[in-house]
Amino acid sequence: MALVENEMRVDDAAERGDFPEASGSAADEGQEEEALYPPGIKLFGEEKRRRDQQIAEAVTRHVDAATGRLPASIAQQVYQDIGRRFGLSPSGVILRTPSEIKPTNLETLEYARSQKGKTPPEERAARPRRRRAAREESPQQEPRLKRRDATVQQRVREAAQRYVNPATGRIPAADATRVYHELAEEFQRTAGTVSNYLKGLTPTAAECAALRWERERERKGSPAPIRSVEAAPSPVMEEVDYTSHPAALFPISQPQAPPRRKRGDDPVPMRERVRTMMGPDGRLIDYDESYQSQRAAETVETKLDDATAEFLRSFRVQQASEMIDALRDCGRAMNNYVNHTQRYLQEFQQSLQAVGNQLAEVAGFTIQSLKESQRRDLQELREYIEALEEDNTRLNAQLNRARTILAPSEDGNASAERTPVGAGASRSAGGRPNAMRD
């Protein structure tokens, strides 16, 4: 296969130190891989998504395992080979290649700088150089009238009256295109705009269809069909202007049901019907060539009408299917967005719950440590109070002992001050209290 062989040649060139361009391409050796899609094909819907996925997979096969990206040295050849295989240009392949596997700008710039000066001078001289062509001076054009003019439609309709057929009150179908272009040139408008201005004066759909069939017969050289005189005239239908749409040149008329017979209306007997179809010799009249050609033309016209209706129906179905695919993609994207949002909210809720649990643990640990420190402080305070009470008790005991010791001396001094001098000695000797309490 072209891509695999090209990759092998690039690896061999890398081992030799050469550049991959020197080894040639797979197309030069005549080993081009079979194309899966014709060039320039337009795909829609599921088929387009499938081709884009195949292109991404084909590019992924050439990704360097070390860098995870497509090497810049073989990127151009890979894009050309894959584009030739899938009916796209190299730029189309680049647009459909994921950015994660493309060569980086730095790698591409380094590779381009490494290739600078590698081309021999004779090859550079033989390569055609692109020169910008001289700019041609556009001829002077007449100034166009102002586009927005409220009276131009009325003036166009008045000018178109000279082309109207008095019998039909409309422009003949054979002259319609010429009239549109002449009026467009006169009033500085487009032919389509002029046809829109002339609604009601343009040829009917039946006239356009008859003209098209007449020109088709003239081109093929077939005679025009001769309608039989005995044919009953077709019922007159209300004329509808289908000129606003190109597909209206072949309007589809619904088949009308035959009129219902009333009571008392005797149908024509079969013998009388057969008698009108028999000749003087008693044999049935054969269909002539004109009638056969008329039937053939009517059959072709009917088939063309059916084909046009089927095309319009399939086109609408295709548009509807593409719209449904687009709606499905939108719904899928909305579903992914909702799922992502729900996942994000769940993760946020879990993170909030984890933070709440951590805060609860920190608060519980803080409260427990505060309780322990408070309990230790209370215990130390109780011990300190008990020690103070013991010290107070000891000091009270010492004070009581000192008061007991000092109380008799104070009483003796007081009595000595109250007794006379002569009697003091005997009273003091006989009335001194026993300090030891024996």
Helices and strands as residue ranges (DSSP letters): H 2-16, G 20-23, H 45-60, H 75-86, H 90-96, H 105-115, H 121-126, H 152-160, G 161-163, G 173-175, H 176-187, H 191-197, H 205-220, G 246-249, H 270-276, H 289-418, H 424-431
